[in-house]
Structures are given as C-alpha cells and as structure tokens.
Amino acid sequence: MGFGGQVSADEAFEFGADAFDGVLAGGGQVEGEIGHAHRSEVEQVLRDTPRHEFVPDADLELAYNPWQAVITHRFEDGRSASCASAPWLVAAMLDQLHVQPGNRILEIGAGTDTTPPSSLS
C-alpha cells in the first residue's frame, strides 16, 4: 500500500538520505565492495531525486530500497509490465554513461525513470 503523497518532503528526505550508501563507491553491501557509482554527480542525483514521487504506490521502504526494482504497472493477470529500475542499476548505468556538460540525452522508457541523465549535465 502506498502513502499517496501523505509524506512530507522532509520525511522522505530523512528516510532516503542514507538509503543509497551501499550503492555508492566504497559502500557495497559486503565489506570491501566498491559500490556501483563512482562519480560524485551520480551520487548527488541519486540523493536529490525524490524517488517516492515516481513510485507513488510504493511505501518509502520499497521506494528507497537500493537493491529492489519497484513494479509500477501490472497486466490484468498480475504479471509485471513495468518497473522503476533498482537504484544500484540506475547508478551503474549513469556512472558508465559519462555525461558531460553540454551533452544532450534522449531517455526512452516507461515514464518511471527516477534519475534523468540530463540531471548530470
């Protein structure tokens, strides 16, 4: 069950502020892992993006779980049709994209992308 916008921005920020530590460089799930994002710009975008606003039917714990994709749409028979990618995957993809100032990015997806690459330019 979602929280339907009943959470203040401050509450969501407080909940999500440390949620991505394991995704970022030097913060893997297991001691010694290097994480999935190495660029400070990627870290900043992950921390600044209000992920819960893109997945309004998910509770905060699921919305900010760095290892879990969030199902956003299902077929009538219950199979998943669309999801917001897990933050670790978003971090890895953005890190590898190497967006530079002045780059133009065309992102095509299901409309649930929580970290637009253009935020990095």
Phi and psi restraints in degrees (value plus and minus 20) as a CYANA .aco file:
   2 GLY   PHI    -102.7   -62.7
   2 GLY   PSI     158.4   198.4
   3 PHE   PHI    -128.0   -88.0
   3 PHE   PSI     -19.7    20.3
   4 GLY   PHI      31.4    71.4
   4 GLY   PSI      18.9    58.9
   5 GLY   PHI      55.9    95.9
   5 GLY   PSI      -9.9    30.1
   6 GLN   PHI    -103.5   -63.5
   6 GLN   PSI     -18.4    21.6
   7 VAL   PHI    -121.1   -81.1
   7 VAL   PSI     113.1   153.1
   8 SER   PHI     -93.7   -53.7
   8 SER   PSI     139.2   179.2
   9 ALA   PHI     -79.0   -39.0
   9 ALA   PSI     -58.5   -18.5
  10 ASP   PHI     -84.5   -44.5
  10 ASP   PSI     -61.6   -21.6
  11 GLU   PHI     -83.9   -43.9
  11 GLU   PSI     -63.4   -23.4
  12 ALA   PHI     -85.9   -45.9
  12 ALA   PSI     -62.1   -22.1
  13 PHE   PHI     -82.5   -42.5
  13 PHE   PSI     -64.4   -24.4
  14 GLU   PHI     -80.8   -40.8
  14 GLU   PSI     -62.7   -22.7
  15 PHE   PHI     -86.6   -46.6
  15 PHE   PSI     -64.1   -24.1
  16 GLY   PHI    -108.0   -68.0
  16 GLY   PSI     -29.2    10.8
  17 ALA   PHI     -76.2   -36.2
  17 ALA   PSI     -60.6   -20.6
  18 ASP   PHI    -124.2   -84.2
  18 ASP   PSI     -17.6    22.4
  19 ALA   PHI     -84.2   -44.2
  19 ALA   PSI     -47.7    -7.7
  20 PHE   PHI    -118.1   -78.1
  20 PHE   PSI     -12.0    28.0
  21 ASP   PHI     -74.4   -34.4
  21 ASP   PSI     -59.9   -19.9
  22 GLY   PHI     -91.9   -51.9
  22 GLY   PSI     -36.6     3.4
  23 VAL   PHI    -105.0   -65.0
  23 VAL   PSI     -47.0    -7.0
  24 LEU   PHI    -106.2   -66.2
  24 LEU   PSI     139.2   179.2
  25 ALA   PHI     -72.5   -32.5
  25 ALA   PSI     113.0   153.0
  26 GLY   PHI      62.7   102.7
  26 GLY   PSI     -16.7    23.3
  27 GLY   PHI    -148.8  -108.8
  27 GLY   PSI      20.8    60.8
  28 GLY   PHI     -85.1   -45.1
  28 GLY   PSI     145.6   185.6
  29 GLN   PHI     -82.6   -42.6
  29 GLN   PSI     -50.9   -10.9
  30 VAL   PHI    -131.5   -91.5
  30 VAL   PSI     117.3   157.3
  31 GLU   PHI     -71.4   -31.4
  31 GLU   PSI     111.5   151.5
  32 GLY   PHI      77.9   117.9
  32 GLY   PSI     -36.7     3.3
  33 GLU   PHI     -89.4   -49.4
  33 GLU   PSI     132.1   172.1
  34 ILE   PHI    -117.2   -77.2
  34 ILE   PSI     -23.8    16.2
  35 GLY   PHI      63.7   103.7
  35 GLY   PSI    -193.3  -153.3
  36 HIS   PHI    -139.0   -99.0
  36 HIS   PSI     -34.0     6.0
  37 ALA   PHI    -142.3  -102.3
  37 ALA   PSI     110.9   150.9
  38 HIS   PHI    -134.9   -94.9
  38 HIS   PSI     -36.1     3.9
  39 ARG   PHI    -110.5   -70.5
  39 ARG   PSI     114.2   154.2
  40 SER   PHI     -82.5   -42.5
  40 SER   PSI     -49.8    -9.8
  41 GLU   PHI     -84.4   -44.4
  41 GLU   PSI     -59.0   -19.0
  42 VAL   PHI     -84.8   -44.8
  42 VAL   PSI     -66.0   -26.0
  43 GLU   PHI     -77.4   -37.4
  43 GLU   PSI     -66.0   -26.0
  44 GLN   PHI     -83.4   -43.4
  44 GLN   PSI     -62.4   -22.4
  45 VAL   PHI     -83.8   -43.8
  45 VAL   PSI     -63.4   -23.4
  46 LEU   PHI     -80.6   -40.6
  46 LEU   PSI     -63.2   -23.2
  47 ARG   PHI     -92.1   -52.1
  47 ARG   PSI     -51.6   -11.6
  48 ASP   PHI    -106.4   -66.4
  48 ASP   PSI     -39.0     1.0
  49 THR   PHI     -99.5   -59.5
  49 THR   PSI     104.6   144.6
  50 PRO   PHI     -97.4   -57.4
  50 PRO   PSI      58.4    98.4
  51 ARG   PHI     -72.8   -32.8
  51 ARG   PSI     -56.2   -16.2
  52 HIS   PHI     -82.1   -42.1
  52 HIS   PSI     -44.9    -4.9
  53 GLU   PHI     -92.7   -52.7
  53 GLU   PSI     -42.0    -2.0
  54 PHE   PHI    -110.9   -70.9
  54 PHE   PSI     -34.7     5.3
  55 VAL   PHI    -151.3  -111.3
  55 VAL   PSI      46.9    86.9
  56 PRO   PHI     -85.0   -45.0
  56 PRO   PSI     -38.5     1.5
  57 ASP   PHI    -109.4   -69.4
  57 ASP   PSI     -20.1    19.9
  58 ALA   PHI    -119.6   -79.6
  58 ALA   PSI     125.7   165.7
  59 ASP   PHI     -95.7   -55.7
  59 ASP   PSI     148.2   188.2
  60 LEU   PHI     -79.5   -39.5
  60 LEU   PSI     -60.1   -20.1
  61 GLU   PHI     -79.7   -39.7
  61 GLU   PSI     -63.5   -23.5
  62 LEU   PHI     -93.4   -53.4
  62 LEU   PSI     -63.1   -23.1
  63 ALA   PHI     -77.9   -37.9
  63 ALA   PSI     -57.5   -17.5
  64 TYR   PHI    -124.5   -84.5
  64 TYR   PSI     -10.4    29.6
  65 ASN   PHI     -89.8   -49.8
  65 ASN   PSI      95.9   135.9
  66 PRO   PHI     -89.2   -49.2
  66 PRO   PSI     -34.6     5.4
  67 TRP   PHI    -127.7   -87.7
  67 TRP   PSI     -19.4    20.6
  68 GLN   PHI    -140.1  -100.1
  68 GLN   PSI     107.2   147.2
  69 ALA   PHI     -92.9   -52.9
  69 ALA   PSI     132.5   172.5
  70 VAL   PHI    -132.1   -92.1
  70 VAL   PSI      99.5   139.5
  71 ILE   PHI     -88.0   -48.0
  71 ILE   PSI     105.6   145.6
  72 THR   PHI    -128.2   -88.2
  72 THR   PSI     -44.0    -4.0
  73 HIS   PHI    -164.5  -124.5
  73 HIS   PSI     124.0   164.0
  74 ARG   PHI    -149.0  -109.0
  74 ARG   PSI     130.1   170.1
  75 PHE   PHI     -90.8   -50.8
  75 PHE   PSI     146.2   186.2
  76 GLU   PHI     -77.8   -37.8
  76 GLU   PSI     -50.5   -10.5
  77 ASP   PHI    -104.0   -64.0
  77 ASP   PSI     -16.2    23.8
  78 GLY   PHI      77.4   117.4
  78 GLY   PSI     -32.7     7.3
  79 ARG   PHI     -86.6   -46.6
  79 ARG   PSI     126.1   166.1
  80 SER   PHI     -93.2   -53.2
  80 SER   PSI     118.5   158.5
  81 ALA   PHI    -131.5   -91.5
  81 ALA   PSI     -46.4    -6.4
  82 SER   PHI    -177.6  -137.6
  82 SER   PSI     131.8   171.8
  83 CYS   PHI    -170.5  -130.5
  83 CYS   PSI     140.9   180.9
  84 ALA   PHI    -110.6   -70.6
  84 ALA   PSI     104.0   144.0
  85 SER   PHI     -77.0   -37.0
  85 SER   PSI     130.3   170.3
  86 ALA   PHI     -82.1   -42.1
  86 ALA   PSI     118.6   158.6
  87 PRO   PHI     -74.6   -34.6
  87 PRO   PSI     -54.1   -14.1
  88 TRP   PHI     -81.8   -41.8
  88 TRP   PSI     -57.6   -17.6
  89 LEU   PHI     -91.9   -51.9
  89 LEU   PSI     -61.6   -21.6
  90 VAL   PHI     -79.5   -39.5
  90 VAL   PSI     -64.1   -24.1
  91 ALA   PHI     -80.7   -40.7
  91 ALA   PSI     -66.2   -26.2
  92 ALA   PHI     -83.5   -43.5
  92 ALA   PSI     -63.8   -23.8
  93 MET   PHI     -85.7   -45.7
  93 MET   PSI     -64.4   -24.4
  94 LEU   PHI     -86.2   -46.2
  94 LEU   PSI     -58.5   -18.5
  95 ASP   PHI     -81.2   -41.2
  95 ASP   PSI     -61.9   -21.9
  96 GLN   PHI     -96.6   -56.6
  96 GLN   PSI     -40.3    -0.3
  97 LEU   PHI     -88.4   -48.4
  97 LEU   PSI     -50.1   -10.1
  98 HIS   PHI      34.3    74.3
  98 HIS   PSI      29.8    69.8
  99 VAL   PHI     -82.3   -42.3
  99 VAL   PSI     116.3   156.3
 100 GLN   PHI    -139.7   -99.7
 100 GLN   PSI     134.2   174.2
 101 PRO   PHI     -72.9   -32.9
 101 PRO   PSI     114.0   154.0
 102 GLY   PHI      73.6   113.6
 102 GLY   PSI     -34.6     5.4
 103 ASN   PHI     -86.3   -46.3
 103 ASN   PSI     128.1   168.1
 104 ARG   PHI    -133.1   -93.1
 104 ARG   PSI     112.2   152.2
 105 ILE   PHI    -140.0  -100.0
 105 ILE   PSI     112.6   152.6
 106 LEU   PHI    -129.3   -89.3
 106 LEU   PSI      92.9   132.9
 107 GLU   PHI    -124.6   -84.6
 107 GLU   PSI     101.8   141.8
 108 ILE   PHI    -138.2   -98.2
 108 ILE   PSI     104.6   144.6
 109 GLY   PHI    -184.4  -144.4
 109 GLY   PSI    -174.4  -134.4
 110 ALA   PHI    -110.3   -70.3
 110 ALA   PSI     -18.6    21.4
 111 GLY   PHI      67.5   107.5
 111 GLY   PSI     -10.1    29.9
 112 THR   PHI    -131.4   -91.4
 112 THR   PSI     -14.7    25.3
 113 ASP   PHI     -78.1   -38.1
 113 ASP   PSI     103.7   143.7
 114 THR   PHI    -115.2   -75.2
 114 THR   PSI     -25.0    15.0
 115 THR   PHI    -158.5  -118.5
 115 THR   PSI      63.4   103.4
 116 PRO   PHI     -84.2   -44.2
 116 PRO   PSI     109.1   149.1
 117 PRO   PHI     -76.6   -36.6
 117 PRO   PSI     -48.5    -8.5
 118 SER   PHI     -82.7   -42.7
 118 SER   PSI     -39.2     0.8
 119 SER   PHI     -86.8   -46.8
 119 SER   PSI     -39.0     1.0
 120 LEU   PHI    -108.7   -68.7
 120 LEU   PSI     -33.1     6.9
